[in-house]
Amino acid sequence: NFLCRAFAYDRVTKRCHWLSFNSLTNGVRKKQDHAFDLYEKKDYIRNCIIGKGADYKGTISVTKSGIQCQAWNSMIPHEH
């Protein structure tokens, strides 16, 4: 299953390239390229939680104080 997190528009060929990663993905090299425009889906670059966070797709996995977040599918240490 391909999950499109961003796309790059190539100004020379006038084509879009779908990307399964974004600028926040580990290992991505950030280099300015004036031949491409990068468009990222805001759900994957937004690092804030709105409401209860059920739709959160960002990259933050620790609390403001540095405590590791509990996995959504875990009932330990707290029940939902």
C-alpha positions as CSV (number, residue, x, y, z in Angstrom):
1,N,0.0,0.0,0.0
2,F,1.4,3.3,-1.1
3,L,0.8,6.3,1.3
4,C,1.4,9.6,-0.4
5,R,2.8,12.1,2.2
6,A,4.0,14.7,-0.3
7,F,4.6,15.4,-3.9
8,A,7.2,17.3,-5.8
9,Y,6.4,19.3,-9.0
10,D,9.1,19.2,-11.6
11,R,9.0,22.6,-13.3
12,V,11.1,21.4,-16.3
13,T,9.0,18.4,-17.2
14,K,5.8,19.8,-15.7
15,R,5.2,16.5,-13.9
16,C,4.3,15.6,-10.3
17,H,6.2,12.9,-8.4
18,W,4.4,11.3,-5.5
19,L,6.5,10.7,-2.4
20,S,5.9,8.3,0.5
21,F,8.1,10.5,2.7
22,N,8.2,14.1,3.7
23,S,10.7,16.7,5.0
24,L,10.3,15.4,8.5
25,T,11.1,11.7,7.7
26,N,14.4,10.4,9.2
27,G,17.2,10.2,6.7
28,V,15.8,12.7,4.3
29,R,18.5,15.1,3.0
30,K,17.2,18.6,2.7
31,K,18.6,20.4,-0.3
32,Q,17.2,23.5,-2.0
33,D,16.4,22.8,-5.7
34,H,14.8,25.5,-7.7
35,A,13.6,23.1,-10.4
36,F,11.2,21.4,-8.0
37,D,8.4,22.7,-5.7
38,L,7.6,20.5,-2.8
39,Y,4.0,20.1,-1.5
40,E,3.5,18.3,1.8
41,K,0.2,17.0,3.2
42,K,-0.3,19.1,6.4
43,D,-1.5,16.0,8.3
44,Y,2.0,14.6,8.1
45,I,4.0,17.7,9.0
46,R,1.7,19.1,11.7
47,N,3.3,18.4,15.0
48,C,0.4,19.4,17.2
49,I,-2.6,17.5,18.4
50,I,-6.1,18.9,17.7
51,G,-8.8,17.6,20.0
52,K,-8.1,14.2,21.5
53,G,-5.5,13.4,18.8
54,A,-7.4,10.5,17.1
55,D,-6.4,11.8,13.7
56,Y,-2.8,12.7,14.5
57,K,-0.2,11.6,11.9
58,G,2.8,13.6,13.0
59,T,6.2,12.5,14.3
60,I,6.1,13.6,17.9
61,S,6.3,10.6,20.3
62,V,7.2,12.3,23.6
63,T,5.4,14.7,25.9
64,K,6.5,18.3,26.4
65,S,8.4,17.1,29.5
66,G,10.2,14.3,27.6
67,I,8.1,11.2,28.7
68,Q,7.6,8.6,26.0
69,C,4.0,8.5,24.7
70,Q,1.8,5.5,25.2
71,A,1.0,3.6,22.0
72,W,-2.6,4.0,20.8
73,N,-3.2,0.2,20.9
74,S,-1.8,-0.2,24.4
75,M,-3.7,-0.1,27.7
76,I,-0.5,0.1,29.7
77,P,0.3,2.1,31.8
78,H,-3.1,3.9,31.3
79,E,-6.5,2.6,30.1
80,H,-8.3,4.7,27.4
